[in-house]
Amino acid sequence: MPVFTHRFRDDLCAIDWLGEPFALARFADGERACIQNKAYSPFGAGLGTETWKADGHMPWRKALMRAMNCELEGYYVGISPACCQPQDHTWYRTRVAAPWHRRTSATLFSYGNYDYARHLAAGLRLRERSVLVSGVGGNYSVPLDAINQMWDLPSLIRELGKVRDRPILVAAGPMACVIVCRYWEMTAPEHRQIIVDVGSLFDEELHGGATRMHMMKADPRAMRHHFCELHGRVPCSSPVCRAQDEPEVPYGRRKTLRKAGFRHSWKMAPATSD
């Protein structure tokens, strides 16, 4: 099983896709909105590929909370990083039950890791050697708007329980967290396979093009080369991080850092363990 150190590229490389079974569910701003019963519309790349939104009445809210609080051995959780989603990070870090070494960044397969993650997947022929749960192009289908409607989740979990010697990849929006958790809870340990919420990692093939801005050659938010920091900050030229950093650093500290050459974002001490 991986041991996450909270270094963006290292955590990606710590995953042995053909090794010992483990589960990874990832929680970010959309999942938080669902848990809090708040309205939310995914931004994506503005290409209309996102098929879900939170309207404040989520039928799977309690199941998402259960997935966030799962403490089973081998169950890992990705949460919003402090650099570009600081409010979500603060909210998650005191609520997620997984211990420190089983936490990583929810953006693990995107931003600065996206190209390398796809390079690793291609080299391993991961898509061909795994089964995919998705609303589009998967080996197992789920509703495109699965998080907003009741559907037959137990039947899917029973089918996934029959999978042998293949990783299970899940691309189903916030519902992926529920699927990953329920599979890990309901499948006998000796029959478990690796199961990972891969998010939009294969969207270019499944949807025929970019679905997120960091996938586009001309990335308007400059996030394609951004390495997320799960805790604390590092200098980053992305306007997303720059906008989040400014209010959080005392004025005197900003002046000192400007003199040192850090003009866009400000290095802060790493957060301590919960």
C-alpha positions, 0 to 999 in steps of 0.5 A: 500500500502507498505511504503518502508524504504529502509531496505532490509528485512523490504521492503520485509515484507512491501508487503501485497500480498493480500492487497490494489492494487499497482504496482512494476516494478524493474530496474537494469543493464539489464533495463539500458542497454536497455534504453541506447541502449547498448549491454548486455548479462544477466549473470544468473547462466551460465545455459542458462536459460536467453532467452534475450539479448540487442543488442543495438536496442531495440524496447521497449526502449521508453516504458521502459523509460516511465515505469521508469518515471511513477509517478502514485499513487500506482506505485512503483519502484525498482532500483539498490542498491548502495552496489553491483550496484553503477554505476547503482544506481547513474544513476537511482536515479536522473532519476526515478520519483517515490517519495522516499517512493515508491522506493526500491531495485531492488534485493528485491526478490533475494540475502539475501531475496531470501529464505525468499521471497520463504518461504513467497510465500509458506506460502501464497500459492502465486503462486496458488492464483495469475496469472502469466505472463511469457514466461514459465509456466504462466497463460498468455504467452509472448514471451521468448525474449519479449523485443527484438521483437514487439508483441501484448501487448495491448491484454495482458493488456486487458486480465489482466484488467479482472483479479479480486481478484488475484495478478498478478505476472510478470516474463518477463525480462525487459519487465516486467517493461513495462507490469506493467506500461502499466497495471497500466496506462490502467486499471481503478483504481477500477479494478486494482489488485496488479501487481509485477515484481517478476523476477526469484522468481519462476524460480526453478519451472518454469525452473526446477532448479537454474537460478541465482548463489544465488539460488545455494547451492554453490554460487560462488559469496557469494551473497545468504546471502547478504542484499542489501543497497539501499543507502550507504554501510555496511560491507559485505564479498561478493566479488561483494561488496568488488570489488565495494567498494575499489575505492570509499573510500579515503586511510586514511579512509580505514586505519581507518576502517581496524583498526576498523576491516572492512577489506572487505567493507567500511561503507559510509554515506547514500545518501540524498534524491533527 
